[in-house]
Amino acid sequence: MEISGIISAVVIGIIIGVLGRLVVPGRQRIGILWTIVVGIVAALIGSAIAAGFGIGDTKGVDWGEWLIQIVLAALGVAGLDRIKGRR
């Protein structure tokens, strides 16, 4: 993976993490760094899932891929918030 691919993955991960956090209702007890990490992981896994379904590379905006990534980020943020809340 080239440096431009890594940088774009981080930027997309930040966007996905923030969008996923906005989808989850209420206040989350996780920091921005955890949000970014969750977003990056959700973006990578979501891209793989979208590619598996054949919707990963379409002409124009990949709305299906974005939706999968945001849902995964929301689940990740909510799950991490629950784990942090128990401590």
N, CA, C and O atoms as a GROMACS GRO file, in nm:
protein
  348
    1MET      N    1   0.085  -0.117   0.000
    1MET     CA    2   0.000   0.000   0.000
    1MET      C    3   0.089   0.124   0.000
    1MET      O    4   0.184   0.134   0.078
    2GLU      N    5   0.057   0.215  -0.087
    2GLU     CA    6   0.136   0.338  -0.098
    2GLU      C    7   0.095   0.437   0.010
    2GLU      O    8  -0.008   0.421   0.075
    3ILE      N    9   0.177   0.539   0.029
    3ILE     CA   10   0.150   0.640   0.131
    3ILE      C   11   0.020   0.714   0.104
    3ILE      O   12  -0.051   0.751   0.197
    4SER      N   13  -0.011   0.737  -0.022
    4SER     CA   14  -0.137   0.805  -0.054
    4SER      C   15  -0.258   0.719  -0.016
    4SER      O   16  -0.361   0.772   0.026
    5GLY      N   17  -0.245   0.588  -0.029
    5GLY     CA   18  -0.352   0.498   0.012
    5GLY      C   19  -0.371   0.497   0.162
    5GLY      O   20  -0.484   0.491   0.211
    6ILE      N   21  -0.262   0.505   0.236
    6ILE     CA   22  -0.270   0.509   0.382
    6ILE      C   23  -0.332   0.640   0.428
    6ILE      O   24  -0.417   0.642   0.517
    7ILE      N   25  -0.289   0.750   0.367
    7ILE     CA   26  -0.344   0.880   0.404
    7ILE      C   27  -0.494   0.887   0.372
    7ILE      O   28  -0.572   0.937   0.452
    8SER      N   29  -0.532   0.836   0.256
    8SER     CA   30  -0.675   0.839   0.222
    8SER      C   31  -0.756   0.748   0.314
    8SER      O   32  -0.870   0.780   0.346
    9ALA      N   33  -0.699   0.635   0.357
    9ALA     CA   34  -0.768   0.547   0.451
    9ALA      C   35  -0.790   0.616   0.585
    9ALA      O   36  -0.896   0.601   0.646
   10VAL      N   37  -0.691   0.692   0.630
   10VAL     CA   38  -0.705   0.765   0.756
   10VAL      C   39  -0.810   0.875   0.744
   10VAL      O   40  -0.894   0.890   0.833
   11VAL      N   41  -0.807   0.950   0.635
   11VAL     CA   42  -0.905   1.058   0.615
   11VAL      C   43  -1.046   1.001   0.605
   11VAL      O   44  -1.138   1.053   0.668
   12ILE      N   45  -1.064   0.898   0.527
   12ILE     CA   46  -1.195   0.834   0.515
   12ILE      C   47  -1.238   0.774   0.648
   12ILE      O   48  -1.355   0.780   0.684
   13GLY      N   49  -1.142   0.717   0.721
   13GLY     CA   50  -1.172   0.662   0.854
   13GLY      C   51  -1.220   0.768   0.951
   13GLY      O   52  -1.312   0.743   1.030
   14ILE      N   53  -1.160   0.886   0.945
   14ILE     CA   54  -1.204   0.996   1.032
   14ILE      C   55  -1.348   1.034   0.998
   14ILE      O   56  -1.431   1.050   1.087
   15ILE      N   57  -1.376   1.048   0.870
   15ILE     CA   58  -1.512   1.085   0.827
   15ILE      C   59  -1.612   0.978   0.868
   15ILE      O   60  -1.718   1.009   0.922
   16ILE      N   61  -1.580   0.853   0.842
   16ILE     CA   62  -1.669   0.742   0.876
   16ILE      C   63  -1.690   0.734   1.027
   16ILE      O   64  -1.802   0.712   1.072
   17GLY      N   65  -1.584   0.751   1.104
   17GLY     CA   66  -1.595   0.748   1.249
   17GLY      C   67  -1.686   0.857   1.303
   17GLY      O   68  -1.770   0.831   1.389
   18VAL      N   69  -1.669   0.978   1.252
   18VAL     CA   70  -1.754   1.090   1.297
   18VAL      C   71  -1.899   1.066   1.256
   18VAL      O   72  -1.990   1.090   1.336
   19LEU      N   73  -1.922   1.020   1.134
   19LEU     CA   74  -2.059   0.991   1.091
   19LEU      C   75  -2.121   0.879   1.174
   19LEU      O   76  -2.238   0.885   1.211
   20GLY      N   77  -2.042   0.777   1.203
   20GLY     CA   78  -2.092   0.668   1.287
   20GLY      C   79  -2.125   0.715   1.426
   20GLY      O   80  -2.223   0.670   1.486
   21ARG      N   81  -2.045   0.807   1.479
   21ARG     CA   82  -2.071   0.862   1.612
   21ARG      C   83  -2.197   0.948   1.612
   21ARG      O   84  -2.271   0.949   1.710
   22LEU      N   85  -2.222   1.019   1.502
   22LEU     CA   86  -2.342   1.101   1.493
   22LEU      C   87  -2.469   1.017   1.485
   22LEU      O   88  -2.576   1.060   1.529
   23VAL      N   89  -2.458   0.896   1.431
   23VAL     CA   90  -2.574   0.808   1.418
   23VAL      C   91  -2.616   0.753   1.553
   23VAL      O   92  -2.735   0.730   1.577
   24VAL      N   93  -2.520   0.731   1.642
   24VAL     CA   94  -2.550   0.673   1.773
   24VAL      C   95  -2.612   0.781   1.862
   24VAL      O   96  -2.551   0.887   1.882
   25PRO      N   97  -2.732   0.756   1.915
   25PRO     CA   98  -2.795   0.859   1.999
   25PRO      C   99  -2.729   0.871   2.135
   25PRO      O  100  -2.669   0.776   2.186
   26GLY      N  101  -2.740   0.988   2.194
   26GLY     CA  102  -2.687   1.011   2.327
   26GLY      C  103  -2.540   1.050   2.326
   26GLY      O  104  -2.478   1.069   2.221
   27ARG      N  105  -2.487   1.061   2.446
   27ARG     CA  106  -2.346   1.100   2.462
   27ARG      C  107  -2.260   0.975   2.471
   27ARG      O  108  -2.292   0.882   2.544
   28GLN      N  109  -2.152   0.974   2.396
   28GLN     CA  110  -2.059   0.861   2.400
   28GLN      C  111  -1.941   0.897   2.490
   28GLN      O  112  -1.892   1.010   2.489
   29ARG      N  113  -1.896   0.798   2.566
   29ARG     CA  114  -1.786   0.819   2.659
   29ARG      C  115  -1.653   0.773   2.602
   29ARG      O  116  -1.567   0.723   2.674
   30ILE      N  117  -1.636   0.791   2.472
   30ILE     CA  118  -1.508   0.756   2.410
   30ILE      C  119  -1.449   0.883   2.349
   30ILE      O  120  -1.522   0.975   2.311
   31GLY      N  121  -1.319   0.887   2.340
   31GLY     CA  122  -1.252   1.004   2.287
   31GLY      C  123  -1.247   1.005   2.135
   31GLY      O  124  -1.289   0.912   2.068
   32ILE      N  125  -1.194   1.114   2.085
   32ILE     CA  126  -1.184   1.131   1.940
   32ILE      C  127  -1.087   1.031   1.878
   32ILE      O  128  -1.108   0.987   1.765
   33LEU      N  129  -0.981   0.995   1.950
   33LEU     CA  130  -0.886   0.898   1.894
   33LEU      C  131  -0.951   0.762   1.876
   33LEU      O  132  -0.928   0.695   1.775
   34TRP      N  133  -1.034   0.720   1.973
   34TRP     CA  134  -1.104   0.592   1.958
   34TRP      C  135  -1.205   0.600   1.844
   34TRP      O  136  -1.225   0.503   1.772
   35THR      N  137  -1.267   0.716   1.829
   35THR     CA  138  -1.361   0.734   1.718
   35THR      C  139  -1.290   0.719   1.585
   35THR      O  140  -1.343   0.656   1.493
   36ILE      N  141  -1.171   0.776   1.574
   36ILE     CA  142  -1.093   0.764   1.450
   36ILE      C  143  -1.052   0.620   1.425
   36ILE      O  144  -1.062   0.571   1.313
   37VAL      N  145  -1.007   0.551   1.530
   37VAL     CA  146  -0.966   0.410   1.514
   37VAL      C  147  -1.084   0.325   1.470
   37VAL      O  148  -1.072   0.244   1.379
   38VAL      N  149  -1.199   0.345   1.535
   38VAL     CA  150  -1.320   0.271   1.496
   38VAL      C  151  -1.357   0.302   1.351
   38VAL      O  152  -1.395   0.212   1.276
   39GLY      N  153  -1.345   0.429   1.312
   39GLY     CA  154  -1.377   0.468   1.175
   39GLY      C  155  -1.286   0.405   1.072
   39GLY      O  156  -1.331   0.360   0.967
   40ILE      N  157  -1.157   0.400   1.102
   40ILE     CA  158  -1.061   0.338   1.010
   40ILE      C  159  -1.089   0.189   0.995
   40ILE      O  160  -1.091   0.136   0.884
   41VAL      N  161  -1.111   0.123   1.108
   41VAL     CA  162  -1.141  -0.021   1.103
   41VAL      C  163  -1.272  -0.046   1.028
   41VAL      O  164  -1.281  -0.137   0.946
   42ALA      N  165  -1.374   0.036   1.056
   42ALA     CA  166  -1.503   0.020   0.988
   42ALA      C  167  -1.490   0.046   0.838
   42ALA      O  168  -1.554  -0.021   0.757
   43ALA      N  169  -1.406   0.143   0.801
   43ALA     CA  170  -1.387   0.173   0.659
   43ALA      C  171  -1.320   0.056   0.588
   43ALA      O  172  -1.359   0.020   0.477
   44LEU      N  173  -1.221  -0.003   0.651
   44LEU     CA  174  -1.150  -0.116   0.589
   44LEU      C  175  -1.241  -0.240   0.578
   44LEU      O  176  -1.248  -0.304   0.473
   45ILE      N  177  -1.309  -0.272   0.687
   45ILE     CA  178  -1.397  -0.389   0.686
   45ILE      C  179  -1.516  -0.365   0.593
   45ILE      O  180  -1.556  -0.455   0.519
   46GLY      N  181  -1.572  -0.244   0.596
   46GLY     CA  182  -1.684  -0.211   0.508
   46GLY      C  183  -1.648  -0.219   0.362
   46GLY      O  184  -1.729  -0.263   0.280
   47SER      N  185  -1.527  -0.177   0.328
   47SER     CA  186  -1.481  -0.188   0.189
   47SER      C  187  -1.470  -0.333   0.146
   47SER      O  188  -1.505  -0.368   0.034
   48ALA      N  189  -1.421  -0.418   0.236
   48ALA     CA  190  -1.409  -0.560   0.203
   48ALA      C  191  -1.546  -0.624   0.186
   48ALA      O  192  -1.566  -0.705   0.096
   49ILE      N  193  -1.640  -0.589   0.272
   49ILE     CA  194  -1.776  -0.643   0.261
   49ILE      C  195  -1.842  -0.596   0.132
   49ILE      O  196  -1.904  -0.675   0.061
   50ALA      N  197  -1.827  -0.467   0.101
   50ALA     CA  198  -1.885  -0.413  -0.023
   50ALA      C  199  -1.824  -0.480  -0.146
   50ALA      O  200  -1.895  -0.509  -0.242
   51ALA      N  201  -1.694  -0.504  -0.143
   51ALA     CA  202  -1.630  -0.573  -0.255
   51ALA      C  203  -1.682  -0.716  -0.267
   51ALA      O  204  -1.698  -0.767  -0.378
   52GLY      N  205  -1.709  -0.779  -0.154
   52GLY     CA  206  -1.765  -0.915  -0.156
   52GLY      C  207  -1.904  -0.920  -0.218
   52GLY      O  208  -1.939  -1.018  -0.283
   53PHE      N  209  -1.982  -0.815  -0.198
   53PHE     CA  210  -2.115  -0.806  -0.256
   53PHE      C  211  -2.113  -0.751  -0.398
   53PHE      O  212  -2.216  -0.749  -0.465
   54GLY      N  213  -1.997  -0.706  -0.442
   54GLY     CA  214  -1.986  -0.652  -0.576
   54GLY      C  215  -2.029  -0.507  -0.590
   54GLY      O  216  -2.052  -0.460  -0.702
   55ILE      N  217  -2.039  -0.436  -0.479
   55ILE     CA  218  -2.079  -0.295  -0.485
   55ILE      C  219  -1.965  -0.204  -0.441
   55ILE      O  220  -1.988  -0.086  -0.415
   56GLY      N  221  -1.846  -0.257  -0.431
   56GLY     CA  222  -1.733  -0.180  -0.381
   56GLY      C  223  -1.677  -0.080  -0.480
   56GLY      O  224  -1.619   0.021  -0.439
   57ASP      N  225  -1.694  -0.105  -0.608
   57ASP     CA  226  -1.637  -0.015  -0.708
   57ASP      C  227  -1.740   0.008  -0.817
   57ASP      O  228  -1.748  -0.067  -0.914
   58THR      N  229  -1.817   0.114  -0.799
   58THR     CA  230  -1.918   0.148  -0.897
   58THR      C  231  -1.884   0.282  -0.960
   58THR      O  232  -1.796   0.353  -0.912
   59LYS      N  233  -1.953   0.316  -1.065
   59LYS     CA  234  -1.933   0.448  -1.126
   59LYS      C  235  -2.006   0.551  -1.041
   59LYS      O  236  -2.123   0.533  -1.007
   60GLY      N  237  -1.938   0.657  -1.007
   60GLY     CA  238  -1.998   0.760  -0.923
   60GLY      C  239  -1.970   0.733  -0.776
   60GLY      O  240  -1.872   0.668  -0.741
   61VAL      N  241  -2.058   0.782  -0.692
   61VAL     CA  242  -2.043   0.769  -0.547
   61VAL      C  243  -2.086   0.629  -0.505
   61VAL      O  244  -2.191   0.580  -0.548
   62ASP      N  245  -2.007   0.565  -0.423
   62ASP     CA  246  -2.037   0.430  -0.374
   62ASP      C  247  -2.125   0.439  -0.250
   62ASP      O  248  -2.077   0.421  -0.138
   63TRP      N  249  -2.254   0.466  -0.270
   63TRP     CA  250  -2.344   0.486  -0.156
   63TRP      C  251  -2.359   0.359  -0.074
   63TRP      O  252  -2.367   0.366   0.048
   64GLY      N  253  -2.363   0.244  -0.138
   64GLY     CA  254  -2.375   0.119  -0.064
   64GLY      C  255  -2.256   0.093   0.026
   64GLY      O  256  -2.272   0.050   0.141
   65GLU      N  257  -2.139   0.120  -0.026
   65GLU     CA  258  -2.017   0.102   0.054
   65GLU      C  259  -2.016   0.199   0.172
   65GLU      O  260  -1.981   0.161   0.283
   66TRP      N  261  -2.053   0.324   0.147
   66TRP     CA  262  -2.056   0.423   0.255
   66TRP      C  263  -2.156   0.382   0.362
   66TRP      O  264  -2.128   0.394   0.482
   67LEU      N  265  -2.272   0.333   0.322
   67LEU     CA  266  -2.374   0.291   0.418
   67LEU      C  267  -2.324   0.178   0.505
   67LEU      O  268  -2.343   0.179   0.627
   68ILE      N  269  -2.260   0.080   0.444
   68ILE     CA  270  -2.204  -0.032   0.520
   68ILE      C  271  -2.099   0.018   0.619
   68ILE      O  272  -2.098  -0.024   0.735
   69GLN      N  273  -2.012   0.106   0.574
   69GLN     CA  274  -1.906   0.158   0.660
   69GLN      C  275  -1.963   0.238   0.777
   69GLN      O  276  -1.916   0.225   0.890
   70ILE      N  277  -2.063   0.320   0.751
   70ILE     CA  278  -2.122   0.402   0.858
   70ILE      C  279  -2.194   0.314   0.960
   70ILE      O  280  -2.185   0.339   1.080
   71VAL      N  281  -2.266   0.212   0.913
   71VAL     CA  282  -2.334   0.121   1.005
   71VAL      C  283  -2.231   0.048   1.091
   71VAL      O  284  -2.250   0.034   1.212
   72LEU      N  285  -2.123   0.002   1.031
   72LEU     CA  286  -2.018  -0.065   1.108
   72LEU      C  287  -1.954   0.029   1.209
   72LEU      O  288  -1.925  -0.011   1.322
   73ALA      N  289  -1.932   0.154   1.170
   73ALA     CA  290  -1.874   0.252   1.262
   73ALA      C  291  -1.970   0.280   1.378
   73ALA      O  292  -1.927   0.291   1.492
   74ALA      N  293  -2.098   0.293   1.348
   74ALA     CA  294  -2.197   0.317   1.454
   74ALA      C  295  -2.200   0.200   1.552
   74ALA      O  296  -2.205   0.221   1.673
   75LEU      N  297  -2.197   0.079   1.499
   75LEU     CA  298  -2.193  -0.039   1.587
   75LEU      C  299  -2.065  -0.042   1.670
   75LEU      O  300  -2.068  -0.076   1.788
   76GLY      N  301  -1.954  -0.006   1.608
   76GLY     CA  302  -1.827  -0.003   1.680
   76GLY      C  303  -1.824   0.102   1.789
   76GLY      O  304  -1.777   0.076   1.900
   77VAL      N  305  -1.876   0.222   1.760
   77VAL     CA  306  -1.880   0.329   1.859
   77VAL      C  307  -1.973   0.290   1.974
   77VAL      O  308  -1.937   0.309   2.091
   78ALA      N  309  -2.090   0.236   1.943
   78ALA     CA  310  -2.184   0.195   2.047
   78ALA      C  311  -2.126   0.082   2.133
   78ALA      O  312  -2.139   0.083   2.255
   79GLY      N  313  -2.061  -0.014   2.069
   79GLY     CA  314  -2.001  -0.125   2.143
   79GLY      C  315  -1.888  -0.079   2.233
   79GLY      O  316  -1.879  -0.121   2.348
   80LEU      N  317  -1.802   0.007   2.182
   80LEU     CA  318  -1.692   0.058   2.261
   80LEU      C  319  -1.742   0.147   2.375
   80LEU      O  320  -1.685   0.146   2.484
   81ASP      N  321  -1.848   0.221   2.351
   81ASP     CA  322  -1.907   0.303   2.455
   81ASP      C  323  -1.962   0.217   2.568
   81ASP      O  324  -1.947   0.250   2.686
   82ARG      N  325  -2.025   0.107   2.532
   82ARG     CA  326  -2.078   0.015   2.636
   82ARG      C  327  -1.966  -0.046   2.716
   82ARG      O  328  -1.978  -0.060   2.838
   83ILE      N  329  -1.857  -0.083   2.650
   83ILE     CA  330  -1.743  -0.141   2.721
   83ILE      C  331  -1.682  -0.038   2.816
   83ILE      O  332  -1.652  -0.069   2.931
   84LYS      N  333  -1.665   0.085   2.767
   84LYS     CA  334  -1.607   0.192   2.850
   84LYS      C  335  -1.700   0.229   2.964
   84LYS      O  336  -1.653   0.264   3.073
   85GLY      N  337  -1.830   0.221   2.943
   85GLY     CA  338  -1.927   0.258   3.045
   85GLY      C  339  -1.932   0.162   3.162
   85GLY      O  340  -1.970   0.201   3.272
   86ARG      N  341  -1.895   0.039   3.139
   86ARG     CA  342  -1.898  -0.063   3.246
   86ARG      C  343  -1.785  -0.047   3.345
   86ARG      O  344  -1.793  -0.095   3.458
   87ARG      N  345  -1.680   0.020   3.303
   87ARG     CA  346  -1.563   0.032   3.392
   87ARG      C  347  -1.583   0.135   3.498
   87ARG      O  348  -1.494   0.157   3.580
   0.00000   0.00000   0.00000
